[in-house]
Amino acid sequence: MIEVTQIGKERFEVKVRSEVKTKHLVTLTDQYLRKLTNGAETAEKLIERSFRFLLEREPNTAILRSFELSVIGTYFPEYEEKIRLK
């Protein structure tokens, strides 16, 4: 289960409940949100989908504890293409 809570203007806390519970701090700028969703989705929903993307590739314990959402593409080059709303 993935729970996303906004804790600041561009800051979100993400709790992932699996065998091991983890907590992550994610930064998402309005500019990057618009780039990936064209305004058709909330920040919380994009972050949730992004975590689902990550969890298909690695366990929650391997996900960085604090990161800017755009760095996912550094580790997984296909991220933006797969996650972008068309």
C-alpha positions in Angstrom: 0.0 0.0 0.0 1.2 3.5 -0.9 0.1 6.6 1.1 1.1 10.0 -0.2 0.7 13.1 2.0 1.6 16.7 1.1 3.8 18.2 3.8 4.9 21.4 2.0 4.5 23.4 -1.2 6.5 20.8 -3.2 7.3 18.2 -0.5 5.5 15.0 0.1 5.8 12.1 2.5 5.3 8.7 1.0 4.7 5.6 3.2 5.0 2.2 1.7 3.6 -0.7 3.6 5.1 -4.0 2.5 6.9 -6.7 4.4 9.0 -3.8 5.7 7.4 -0.4 6.1 9.3 2.6 4.7 8.9 6.3 4.6 10.2 8.6 1.9 10.4 12.4 1.4 9.8 13.3 -2.2 10.1 16.7 -3.9 8.0 17.4 -6.9 8.0 20.8 -8.6 5.0 22.2 -10.4 7.0 22.4 -13.6 7.8 18.7 -13.5 4.2 17.8 -12.6 3.0 19.7 -15.7 5.7 18.1 -17.9 4.5 14.6 -17.0 0.7 15.2 -16.6 -0.1 18.4 -18.5 -2.2 19.3 -15.5 -4.5 16.3 -15.8 -3.4 14.6 -12.6 -2.7 15.6 -9.0 0.8 15.6 -7.6 -0.3 12.8 -5.1 -1.5 10.6 -8.0 1.7 11.1 -10.0 3.8 10.2 -7.0 1.7 7.1 -6.3 2.1 5.9 -9.9 5.8 6.7 -9.8 6.2 4.5 -6.7 4.2 1.7 -8.3 6.7 2.0 -11.2 9.6 1.8 -8.8 8.1 -1.1 -6.9 7.8 -3.1 -10.1 11.6 -2.8 -10.4 12.9 -2.9 -6.8 11.8 -3.5 -3.2 10.6 -0.5 -1.2 13.7 -0.8 1.0 15.9 0.0 -2.0 14.1 3.2 -2.8 15.9 6.4 -1.8 14.6 7.9 1.5 14.7 11.4 0.1 14.7 12.5 -3.5 13.4 14.8 -6.2 10.9 12.8 -8.4 12.8 13.7 -11.6 15.9 11.6 -10.5 13.9 8.4 -11.1 14.8 8.9 -14.8 18.5 8.8 -13.9 18.2 5.3 -12.6 15.4 4.1 -15.0 15.7 5.9 -18.4 12.3 4.6 -19.5 10.5 6.3 -16.5 9.3 9.5 -18.2 8.1 7.7 -21.3 6.1 5.1 -19.3 4.7 7.5 -16.7 3.8 10.5 -18.8 0.1 11.0 -19.5 -0.6 11.2 -23.2 
